Amino acid sequence: MESPNQEIVPGERIVSSSTLSDCDTVATVSITTVEFTAEGGRTRLLLTESGALLDGLELPTWREYGTSSWMDALGAELHSAPTP
């Protein structure tokens, strides 16, 4: 199985791609870029996702909900981690 990560530049960005299928039917194909920039002693995360939602098998609101949920989980994990 191929890695979904197309490019990783430590401390700068992660670019990944994914395909969501139901049996043999492709529902979505997407590319996601996560960029990190230093900003006043903190880190800004910029997430950009582009996708093809095929044949009405996924709605943009479903994608937004899923992405928002894992970003919330990431934020909670980072806030609970001990400060170095």
KADABEL-V834844 format. One record per residue. RES is the residue in one letter. NEAR is the number of other ideal C-beta (glycine too) atoms within 8 Angstrom. Layout:
RES/NEAR, RES/NEAR
This chain:
M/2, E/3, S/4, P/7, N/8, Q/7, E/7, I/7, V/7, P/4, G/4, E/6, R/10, I/9, V/12, S/9, S/10, S/9, T/8, L/10, S/8, D/6, C/4, D/3, T/8, V/8, A/11, T/14, V/10, S/13, I/10, T/12, T/10, V/10, E/10, F/11, T/7, A/8, E/7, G/4, G/4, R/6, T/7, R/8, L/7, L/8, L/10, T/7, E/10, S/6, G/9, A/6, L/11, L/10, D/5, G/6, L/9, E/11, L/7, P/7, T/6, W/8, R/14, E/8, Y/8, G/8, T/10, S/8, S/8, W/8, M/9, D/8, A/8, L/8, G/8, A/8, E/8, L/7, H/6, S/5, A/6, P/3, T/3, P/2
